[in-house]
Amino acid sequence: MSVLVNKDSKVIVQGFTGSEGSFHAQQMIEYGTNVVGGVTPGKGGQKHLERPVFNTVKEAVELAGADVSIIFVPPAFAADAIMEAAEAGIGVIITITEGIPTADMIKAKAYLKEHGSILIGPNCPGVISPGEAKVGIMPGFVFKPGKIGIVSKSGTLTYEAADQIVKAGLGISTAIGIGGDPVIGTSTKEAVEFLMNDPDTDAIVMIGEIGGNYEAEAARWIKEQGNPKPVVGFIAGQTAPPGRRMGHAGAIIGGADDTAEAKMEIMRSCGLRVVESPAEIGVTLAGVTA
């Protein structure tokens, strides 16, 4: 079993015929992901990458049985694309687009609650269950199948963690890149919960960054559950100055609890194994899963 996506997922690409959508759709197809088509309004009826193009997500659901969508739509139109997917009954919506206006995302998030769809992102690398499906932009070759789940706000650090895990002789069950924008669909806690409930995940890597309270919320939830699986945590931005945005739109220290040090202290107090450097992730995991 894998989390969110698997070999049976029927994936469509919104923004299918654009340059980014085309490039990453091709990569996903080559990885073995079951991409059943894509959506580009006005181009319905055409073929692209040997897959059908639909005018609407509703058509893709009705004609191709789509149940997962990945969105490569420009920021001004991305929130509408998310809501269109939710309205059509897509269960898992993964949004790669960066820079969606915050007001648009607040509206889209409220809309998703009404329709029961799961949103990963925006501004994220996607989701991968190695050997099953890659729905995102991550380099698939880095990820090998195994029993370690990854939840990360950073795309680059997701790949780094995967590399460390593989080098330690372990593998990955599912990696979820939740995205680094101020308003995202799935929080760190929710993503950790998916992996805690996955029988094929034995331990979890939780990678956060300065800004917001996602990591503290997740750590407290893990402690409340009685620390059912070992969790190794890392927080990026340990040298970041207060009030300065670093990398992601949501990575800004707004208060005392937003700093890397404060988050790491909360995580430690909740029973997580906190590492000071991403280079320690693999060896730490090897120790807690031995």
C-alpha positions in Angstrom: 0.0 0.0 0.0 1.2 3.5 -0.7 -0.1 6.9 0.4 -2.1 9.2 -1.9 -0.9 7.7 -5.2 -0.1 4.2 -6.5 0.3 2.2 -9.7 -3.5 2.2 -10.1 -4.0 6.0 -9.8 -5.4 7.4 -13.0 -3.5 10.7 -13.4 -4.4 13.7 -15.5 -2.2 16.8 -16.1 -3.9 20.2 -16.0 -1.9 22.5 -18.3 -0.9 19.4 -20.3 0.2 20.9 -23.5 2.3 23.8 -22.0 6.0 23.5 -21.8 6.2 22.6 -18.1 3.2 20.3 -18.2 4.6 18.5 -21.3 8.1 18.0 -19.9 7.0 16.7 -16.5 4.2 14.6 -17.9 6.7 12.9 -20.2 9.0 12.2 -17.1 6.0 10.8 -15.2 5.0 8.5 -18.1 8.6 7.3 -18.4 8.7 6.6 -14.6 5.7 4.3 -15.1 2.9 6.6 -13.7 -0.5 5.8 -15.2 -1.1 9.2 -16.9 -4.4 8.8 -18.7 -4.5 12.2 -20.4 -4.5 15.9 -19.8 -6.6 19.0 -19.8 -6.0 22.1 -22.0 -9.2 24.2 -22.7 -9.8 24.6 -26.4 -7.5 21.6 -27.4 -9.9 18.8 -26.5 -10.0 15.9 -29.0 -6.3 16.2 -29.8 -3.6 13.8 -28.8 -0.5 14.8 -26.8 2.3 12.5 -25.7 0.1 9.7 -27.1 -2.5 10.6 -24.5 -5.9 12.3 -25.1 -6.4 16.0 -24.4 -9.7 17.1 -22.8 -11.3 20.5 -22.6 -12.4 20.1 -19.0 -11.5 18.0 -15.9 -15.1 16.7 -15.9 -14.6 15.2 -19.4 -11.3 13.6 -18.2 -13.1 12.0 -15.2 -16.1 10.8 -17.3 -14.1 9.5 -20.3 -10.7 8.4 -18.7 -11.7 7.7 -15.1 -9.2 10.2 -13.8 -8.9 10.3 -10.0 -5.6 12.2 -9.5 -4.7 15.5 -11.0 -1.4 17.4 -11.2 -1.6 21.1 -12.0 0.9 23.1 -14.1 -1.3 26.1 -14.7 -0.1 29.8 -14.5 -0.6 31.4 -11.1 -3.5 33.6 -12.1 -5.6 30.7 -13.2 -4.3 27.9 -10.9 -6.9 28.4 -8.1 -9.7 28.0 -10.6 -8.0 24.8 -11.9 -7.9 23.4 -8.4 -11.6 24.2 -7.9 -12.5 22.7 -11.2 -10.7 19.5 -10.3 -12.5 19.3 -6.9 -15.9 20.0 -8.5 -15.3 17.2 -11.0 -14.7 14.7 -8.2 -10.9 14.3 -8.3 -9.8 12.9 -5.0 -6.1 14.0 -4.9 -5.1 17.3 -6.5 -1.3 18.1 -6.6 -0.5 21.7 -7.5 3.1 22.5 -8.6 2.4 26.1 -9.5 4.3 28.7 -7.5 3.1 32.2 -6.8 -0.7 31.7 -6.6 -2.2 34.8 -5.0 -2.9 34.2 -1.3 -6.5 35.4 -1.6 -7.1 32.9 -4.4 -5.7 30.1 -2.3 -7.9 31.0 0.7 -11.0 30.7 -1.6 -9.8 27.5 -3.2 -9.0 25.9 0.2 -12.5 26.7 1.5 -14.0 25.2 -1.7 -12.0 22.0 -1.2 -13.4 21.5 2.2 -16.9 21.4 0.7 -15.9 18.8 -1.9 -13.7 16.5 0.2 -10.7 16.5 -2.2 -7.1 16.4 -0.8 -4.8 19.1 -2.1 -1.0 18.8 -2.0 0.7 22.1 -2.6 0.8 24.6 -4.1 4.5 25.4 -4.8 5.5 21.8 -4.1 7.5 19.0 -5.8 4.5 16.6 -5.6 4.2 13.0 -4.3 6.1 9.8 -5.1 5.6 6.2 -4.1 8.8 4.7 -5.5 8.2 1.9 -7.9 4.4 2.7 -8.0 3.9 6.3 -9.2 5.5 9.7 -9.4 3.1 12.6 -9.6 5.4 15.6 -9.4 8.7 17.1 -10.5 11.1 15.1 -8.3 14.0 13.2 -9.9 12.6 9.6 -9.7 16.0 7.9 -9.8 16.9 9.2 -6.4 14.0 7.4 -4.7 14.2 3.6 -4.0 11.3 1.6 -2.5 11.3 0.9 1.2 9.7 1.7 4.5 10.6 5.3 5.3 8.0 8.1 4.7 9.1 11.7 4.0 7.1 14.8 4.7 8.8 18.0 3.5 8.2 21.7 2.9 11.3 21.9 0.6 11.6 20.1 -2.7 15.4 20.1 -2.7 15.6 18.8 0.8 13.1 16.0 -0.1 15.6 14.8 -2.7 18.5 15.2 -0.3 16.7 13.2 2.4 15.8 10.4 -0.1 19.5 10.2 -1.1 20.6 10.0 2.5 18.0 7.3 3.2 19.0 5.2 0.2 22.7 5.6 1.1 22.0 4.3 4.6 20.6 1.1 3.0 17.0 2.0 3.5 14.2 3.0 1.0 11.1 5.2 0.8 7.5 4.2 1.1 6.0 7.6 0.0 7.5 11.1 -0.1 5.1 14.0 0.2 6.2 17.5 -0.7 3.6 19.8 1.0 4.9 23.1 -0.4 6.3 26.2 1.0 3.5 28.8 0.4 1.7 30.6 3.3 -1.6 28.8 2.4 -1.3 25.2 1.4 -3.8 22.4 1.2 -2.3 19.7 3.4 -0.4 20.6 6.6 2.7 18.8 8.0 0.5 17.2 10.6 -2.0 15.9 8.0 0.8 14.5 5.8 2.4 12.8 8.8 -1.0 11.3 9.8 -1.2 9.7 6.3 2.1 8.0 6.9 1.4 7.1 10.5 -1.7 5.2 9.2 0.2 3.5 6.4 1.2 -0.1 7.4 4.1 0.0 4.9 5.8 3.0 6.6 7.9 2.1 9.6 9.5 5.5 10.3 9.1 9.1 9.1 11.4 12.0 8.1 9.8 15.4 8.8 11.6 18.3 7.1 10.4 21.8 8.0 11.6 25.4 7.8 11.3 28.7 9.6 8.0 30.4 9.7 4.5 29.2 10.7 3.6 26.5 13.2 3.1 23.4 11.0 6.0 21.5 12.5 5.1 22.3 16.1 1.5 21.2 15.5 2.7 18.0 13.9 5.2 17.3 16.7 2.5 17.8 19.4 0.1 15.5 17.5 2.8 12.8 17.3 3.4 13.0 21.1 -0.4 12.9 21.7 -0.5 9.6 19.7 2.2 8.1 21.9 4.9 8.4 19.3 3.7 5.3 17.3 6.6 5.4 14.8 10.1 6.9 15.1 10.2 10.4 13.5 13.5 12.1 12.5 13.1 15.9 12.1 15.1 18.6 10.5 14.4 22.4 10.3 15.9 24.5 7.5 16.9 28.1 8.1 18.9 27.9 11.3 20.9 31.0 10.4 18.0 33.0 9.0 17.5 36.6 10.4 14.1 37.5 11.8 11.7 39.4 9.4 13.5 38.3 6.3 11.8 35.9 3.9 14.0 33.0 3.0 13.3 31.0 -0.2 9.7 30.1 0.3 6.9 32.7 0.6 6.0 31.1 4.0 9.5 31.0 5.3 9.7 34.1 7.4 10.3 34.4 11.2 7.3 36.4 12.5 7.7 35.5 16.2 9.8 33.7 18.8 8.2 30.3 18.0 8.9 30.7 14.3 12.7 30.3 14.6 14.5 27.1 13.7 15.8 26.7 17.2 12.3 27.1 18.8 10.8 24.5 16.4 13.7 22.1 17.0 13.2 22.4 20.8 9.5 21.7 20.5 10.2 18.7 18.3 12.8 17.3 20.8 10.4 17.8 23.7 7.8 15.8 21.8 10.1 12.8 21.4 11.3 13.4 17.8 14.9 12.7 16.9 16.1 16.1 15.6 19.2 16.4 13.4 21.2 19.6 13.0 22.1 18.8 9.3 20.4 16.9 6.5 23.6 14.9 6.2 22.6 13.2 9.5 19.2 12.0 8.3 20.2 8.6 6.9 22.5 7.5 9.7 20.0 8.6 12.4 17.2 6.6 10.6 19.5 3.6 10.4 19.9 3.8 14.2 16.2 4.1 15.0 15.0 1.4 12.6 17.7 -1.2 13.3 
